[in-house]
Amino acid sequence: MRKFALLALFVACVSFVLVSCAGAAGGVEIIFDQNDPTAVKDGSVFAPNSLLKFAWSDPNGMPVACDFILEKDGQTVEERTDVTEVLLTVVEEGVYKAYFIPANSSGSRGIKIVHFTVNKMYEELYNSSHGLFFKEDVSQLFAAFNAQGQETAEIAFTD
């Protein structure tokens, strides 16, 4: 009987500890809106001098006050406290991590991390002002060829 009482007491203590640890995060869960095309997503690539928007909420869509830390290659670049949205410009190339720590949460359970990269090659490939990517509307040219009865047209690219 005595062993049974000790076993019941042990089970009660273990269950109390487990329930207490499970509730330590304060019930705060950060959700990033994947449908917002302007918000930074995990794994994104940006060009230098890009304006970045970080936006988050709880599962009910209400803003969550967080401490925000931005690191570039392991060094802290930007730090803000109790913010619900962050707009900033990244200038230098590198691998970045953005940490979102709920202000009313203790421990590491509520922390979310977003990884992204800033790369000049991305700008060079997709920014037409650099002369590496051109888009030209040639529909009028093909209409003229078709009106003359010609079915083929040749396009020459030069440097």
HELIX and SHEET records of a PDB file:
HELIX    1   1 ARG A    2  ALA A   22  1                                  21    
HELIX    2   2 LYS A  120  TYR A  126  1                                   7    
HELIX    3   3 SER A  128  HIS A  130  5                                   3    
HELIX    4   4 SER A  139  ALA A  147  1                                   9    
SHEET    1   A 3 ILE A  31  PHE A  32  0                                        
SHEET    2   A 3 SER A  50  SER A  57 -1                                        
SHEET    3   A 3 GLU A  85  VAL A  90 -1                                        
SHEET    1   B 5 SER A  44  PHE A  46  0                                        
SHEET    2   B 5 LYS A 112  VAL A 118  1                                        
SHEET    3   B 5 GLY A  94  PRO A 102 -1                                        
SHEET    4   B 5 CYS A  66  LYS A  72 -1                                        
SHEET    5   B 5 GLN A  75  VAL A  83 -1                                        
END                                                                             
